[in-house]
């Protein structure tokens, strides 16, 4: 049994099947109003050093639906002893004496692994800098399977800021576990996928092509769009030179397969036009809702 959720590399296909089946069970229970309060004796902390809407609130919704109580620090860099100079390790050692699980978002890569090294309770990585976001990739993959009925054999385009985007990093690692996947890695040249992920895909014989436009869009089963992340750039000039590219418009979408889907981890800025929202391929708000069910399943597996 997995104790900490830090990176997607630890997930096996058996684990994915188990958690996806449980996620569907959680969805049915919520829809029917018959959720079992299996975590009524548990206390869960959400400790977020970076801003969040969907990750923090969907975890808190998931915990509440399962009967758990929540301790929340939504801006821990400012409103905690971190502002006084306390280390992450000391914060985690203290907090793990209070609660049964800690969901951590950290502003620097490697924070979740540091926390897991000292914690007495389970650590769930809610995103660490430009590193990984494993629970986001779980709900992304769940949505793909739920909408398309399979994952093996799909052509998936990962689009946007691939250099800094922790969601695309985690999803690429997960997709590498499946058969006959083809990846289109689409980004401005200065925001291409990091070498360690390229090497991972090569080791696992995953077919991929790096591109700077949507010229192969008619081949995509999944278009996974991401924003250009202003907060990850060292200078405003570099950001300004990168933004406003690879915009998904109605014209772009109309060139896709009829049964393809469009995903986005959100928030979006301008990289998917609002006119796309009513297209039948647009699944990003369903994707966000699925985050509650997948995180319910994950918490139940870890803590019940």
C-alpha atoms as one frame of an Amber mdcrd trajectory, in Angstrom:
protein
   0.000   0.000   0.000   1.269   3.474  -0.897   1.787   5.667   2.166   2.697
   8.992   0.536   1.557  10.415  -2.818   4.605  12.326  -4.070   5.236  11.377
  -7.720   3.238   9.591 -10.395   6.093   7.163 -11.086   4.973   5.054  -8.095
   1.537   4.349  -9.562   1.068   0.944 -11.184  -1.661   0.167 -13.678  -3.259
  -2.042 -11.035  -3.363   0.927  -8.656  -4.854   3.119 -11.381  -7.590   0.580
 -12.129  -8.400   0.318  -8.444  -8.594   4.053  -7.834 -10.602   4.706 -11.018
 -13.160   2.058 -10.075 -13.396   3.551  -6.599 -13.727   7.053  -8.100 -16.764
   5.906 -10.081 -18.176   4.430  -6.899 -17.628   7.765  -5.141 -19.399   9.597
  -7.987 -22.397   7.293  -7.741 -22.566   7.724  -3.980 -22.492  11.530  -4.253
 -25.086  11.517  -7.056 -27.371   9.268  -5.015 -26.793  11.144  -1.764 -25.523
   7.999  -0.054 -21.881   8.752   0.818 -20.476   6.557   3.579 -18.795   8.777
   6.199 -15.839   6.423   6.499 -13.419   9.161   7.601 -15.545  10.632  10.392
 -12.739   9.990  12.906 -10.033  11.615  10.748  -8.523  15.098  10.745  -6.902
  16.305   7.499  -4.722  19.388   6.982  -4.452  21.335   3.735  -1.183  23.263
   3.906  -0.772  25.468   0.842   2.258  27.695   0.288   0.918  28.700  -3.145
  -2.499  29.881  -4.277  -5.090  27.293  -5.220  -8.769  27.052  -6.018  -9.501
  23.598  -7.421  -6.868  21.479  -5.670  -7.420  22.787  -2.146 -11.188  23.125
  -2.308 -11.752  19.806  -4.094  -9.635  18.037  -1.466 -11.590  19.768   1.278
 -14.878  18.897  -0.443 -13.723  15.288  -0.770 -12.723  15.091   2.886 -15.961
  16.692   4.065 -18.100  14.350   1.968 -16.325  11.402   3.600 -16.951  12.861
   7.065 -13.414  14.053   7.869 -12.647  17.341   9.594 -10.349  19.906   7.962
  -7.578  22.184   9.170  -6.701  24.632   6.403  -3.841  27.063   5.839  -4.535
  28.636   2.454  -1.561  31.026   2.400   1.033  29.370   4.604   3.952  31.486
   3.342   2.323  34.573   4.823  -0.023  33.402   7.570   2.037  30.807   9.432
   5.330  30.585  11.295   7.040  30.265   7.918   6.935  34.063   7.840   9.090
  33.961  10.974  11.660  31.690   9.341  10.404  28.234  10.356  11.585  25.442
   8.050   9.233  23.198   6.120  10.547  20.211   8.069   9.708  21.760  11.444
   6.260  22.773  10.222   5.540  19.227   9.024   6.905  17.593  12.187   4.613
  19.787  14.253   1.526  19.453  12.076   1.857  15.684  11.711   1.327  15.469
  15.464  -2.073  17.124  15.046  -3.654  15.392  12.039  -3.976  12.090  10.179
  -2.934  13.341   6.713  -1.336  16.462   5.221  -2.098  17.742   1.722   0.810
  19.999   0.836   1.309  22.506  -1.947   4.824  23.901  -1.899   6.302  26.692
  -3.988   9.576  24.894  -4.721  10.202  21.562  -6.420  10.982  18.779  -3.957
   8.936  20.152  -1.061   6.602  17.150  -0.876   9.524  14.702  -0.754  11.140
  16.733   2.044   7.874  16.662   3.967   7.410  12.908   3.512  10.922  12.306
   4.842  10.024  13.694   8.278   6.245  13.288   8.534   4.549  10.841  10.884
   1.434  10.794   8.663   0.679  10.511   4.956   1.758  13.394   2.723  -0.154
  14.093  -0.480   1.610  16.334  -2.978  -0.804  19.055  -4.081   1.812  20.526
  -6.434   5.443  21.424  -5.792   6.796  24.311  -7.842   7.559  23.189 -11.381
   7.930  19.571 -10.229   4.831  17.366 -10.159   1.120  17.373  -9.359   0.241
  13.671  -9.033  -3.396  13.923  -7.970  -4.118  16.247 -10.900  -2.725  13.643
 -13.279  -4.916  10.989 -11.654  -8.066  12.995 -12.321  -6.811  13.873 -15.819
  -6.282  10.223 -16.680  -9.580   9.249 -15.061 -11.376  11.820 -17.223  -9.678
  10.532 -20.382 -10.666   6.931 -19.641 -14.155   7.949 -18.545 -14.819   9.995
 -21.676 -13.053   7.846 -24.300 -13.370   4.397 -22.746  -9.656   3.580 -22.910
  -6.149   4.987 -22.642  -4.041   2.492 -24.610  -3.583   3.551 -28.215  -4.532
   7.200 -27.810  -2.850  10.216 -29.377  -2.483  12.929 -26.737  -1.303  16.493
 -27.286   0.272  18.234 -24.280   0.220  21.940 -25.035   1.582  25.157 -23.514
   4.250  25.671 -20.873   5.803  22.203 -20.865   9.007  23.414 -19.217   7.391
  24.601 -15.983   4.017  22.825 -16.067   3.846  20.283 -13.246   0.516  18.933
 -14.525   1.979  17.955 -17.908   5.051  16.478 -16.203   2.923  14.182 -14.058
   0.588  13.253 -16.909   3.495  12.409 -19.223   4.895  10.044 -16.609   1.498
   8.349 -16.228   0.875   8.018 -19.950   4.268   6.332 -20.238   2.764   3.318
 -18.455   0.288   2.612 -21.262   0.584   0.847 -24.617   0.766   2.390 -28.092
   0.475   5.944 -26.809   1.572   8.769 -29.102   2.385  12.134 -27.554   2.492
  15.489 -29.303   4.563  17.851 -27.150   3.515  21.308 -28.339   5.118  24.427
 -26.905   7.141  27.521 -27.752  10.743  26.437 -28.217  11.892  28.019 -24.953
   9.188  26.151 -22.977   9.770  22.603 -24.229   9.470  19.470 -22.090  12.417
  18.939 -19.681  15.094  16.439 -20.695  14.420  14.044 -17.808  10.867  13.475
 -19.072  12.030  13.105 -22.675  14.504  10.464 -21.472  11.733   8.700 -19.526
   9.547   8.533 -22.641  12.454   7.159 -24.668  13.194   4.489 -22.043   9.559
   3.375 -22.135   9.413   3.390 -25.939   6.673   6.014 -26.030   6.301   7.566
 -29.470   6.429  11.350 -29.293   7.023  14.370 -31.477   7.955  17.878 -30.368
   6.132  20.689 -32.190   5.436  24.417 -32.039   1.949  24.514 -33.638  -1.330
  22.629 -34.131  -0.531  21.308 -37.615  -1.390  17.706 -36.643  -4.577  18.568
 -34.759  -6.758  16.200 -36.791  -4.808  13.285 -35.234  -5.406  14.195 -31.562
  -7.728  12.136 -29.371  -6.964  14.418 -26.432  -5.873  18.051 -26.499  -4.516
  18.870 -23.040  -4.080  22.625 -22.970  -2.203  24.547 -20.256  -1.531  28.216
 -19.581   1.792  30.016 -19.869   2.695  30.371 -16.182   3.709  33.950 -15.463
   4.775  33.102 -11.907   7.460  30.672 -13.136   9.408  33.180 -15.256  12.530
  34.953 -14.044  11.630  38.132 -15.910   8.483  39.799 -17.239  10.154  40.161
 -20.640  10.559  36.392 -21.010   6.912  35.901 -20.107   5.721  38.553 -22.550
   7.719  36.871 -25.331   6.040  33.523 -24.625   2.390  34.322 -23.906  -0.394
  34.575 -26.448   0.746  31.609 -28.510  -1.004  28.260 -29.122  -4.525  29.613
 -28.553  -7.412  27.130 -28.905 -10.194  28.777 -30.941 -13.412  27.500 -32.517
 -11.627  27.186 -35.857  -8.908  25.046 -34.287 -11.450  22.848 -32.491 -13.482
  22.258 -35.666 -10.435  20.566 -37.200 -10.309  17.950 -34.407 -11.830  14.477
 -34.494 -15.520  14.542 -33.664 -15.030  12.201 -30.696 -11.883  13.888 -29.350
 -11.804  15.819 -26.067 -10.243  19.034 -24.773  -8.874  19.160 -21.241  -7.270
  21.913 -19.152  -6.138  21.712 -15.505  -7.314  25.329 -15.011  -7.092  28.192
 -14.336  -7.096  29.451 -17.899  -6.197  32.928 -19.052  -6.695  33.251 -22.812
  -5.338  29.954 -24.129  -8.838  28.503 -24.658 -11.316  31.011 -26.030 -14.635
  31.165 -24.177 -16.423  30.394 -27.414 -15.028  26.853 -27.206 -16.831  26.121
 -23.924 -20.099  25.056 -25.568 -18.357  22.643 -27.953 -19.110  18.998 -27.170
 -15.368  18.257 -27.008 -14.785  20.676 -24.103 -14.526  18.590 -20.932 -12.425
  20.774 -18.626 -15.197  21.624 -16.165 -16.225  17.959 -15.992 -12.512  17.272
 -15.436 -12.508  19.699 -12.489 -15.600  18.054 -10.984 -13.960  14.643 -11.343
 -11.236  15.942  -9.035 -13.600  15.589  -6.070 -14.412  11.942  -6.834 -10.804
  10.936  -7.493  -9.613  12.669  -4.323 -12.418  11.029  -2.335 -11.187   7.678
  -3.606  -7.586   8.514  -2.789  -8.373   9.657   0.760 -10.497   6.595   1.380
  -7.714   4.295   0.155  -5.065   6.016   2.278  -6.988   6.568   5.487  -9.993
   4.268   5.921
